[in-house]
Amino acid sequence: MALTVVIAYDVSADNRRARLAALLQQYGDRIQFSVFLCRIAEEELEALLERGRSLVDLHTDSIYVLRQCADCWEGVVSIGQAHPPEPTLYWAVW
């Protein structure tokens, strides 16, 4: 079952920040400069966090992962240009 998580980061070095952003874009949508919205399985989240840990300096950088339950996500308010991305629909053909 897919989880909805908000991932925010503060990374001081440009190269580490760029690599982390590229990693997060593989899993979700950028909703602010350093904030991503991801709808991923628990196993994918664990893999993402493991890769993320290897990209940051644990003494100077930070990554926040905020899990959102369905009820919490329904209560999200956006103002102005902020619009959460619509869920992507996938079709399976066999």
N, C-alpha and C positions, 0 to 999 in steps of 0.2 A: 504494500500500500504506500502511495506517495505521501511524503511529508512536505509541508510548506515551511520553508525556513527563510529568514532574512539574515544575510551575512554582511557584516560591515567590517571594515578594516582600516587601520592606521599604520602605514608602512613608510618608514623614513627614506629609504633609498629608492631612487627611480627604477633601477633595474629589477629589484625584488618586487616593487609595487606593480610593474608591468607584467611580470611573470604570474603574480597572483591574480591579477585582473584577467589575464588570458585563461588561466585555469578556471576561474569562476564563470567566465562566459561559456565554457563548455557545459556547464551544469544549469545555468539560469540566465535571467535577464537583468541587465544593469538598470536600476531605478534611480540611482543618484551616482555621483562620481565614484564614491567608495562604498556603495551599497548595492547588493544583488539580491534578487528574489529567486529562489530555487524551489522547484517542485521535484523532489527526488526520493528514491527509495532509501531506507535506512542504511543498506549496504553501500550505496553510492555515497551517502553522506560520510560514512566512516572512511571510505577511500579518499574522498575529497579532503577531509580533515587531515588525514595522514600526509597527503601530498602538500597541503597548505603549510603544515608544520615544518616541512623540509625547505620551504621557500622563504620563510621569515626569520628574522633575528629575534629570538625569544627574549632578549634583553632590552630591545628598543621598539619592537613592533607589536601590534595586537590584532587579533581577529575575534569578532563577536559573532556567535551563531545563536539566533533567536528562533526557537521553534514556535510555530503558530498553529493552534488547533483550529478546527473548522469554525467554531463559534467565535473565536478571537478574530479570525480573518474576516468574518462577516461584519465585524465592527470597525474595520479599518476605514478611516476617513482621509480623503485626499483633497487638497485645496490648490487651486490655481492649475498650473501645468502638470501637477503630479497625478498620474493615472497609472494604477497597477496594470501590468500587461495582462491581456486576456489569456486564459489557458489555451494551449495549443492542442488542437484535436488531431489525432492520428487515426488513420484507417489501415486496417490489416486486411490484406487480400490473399487468399490462398485457394 
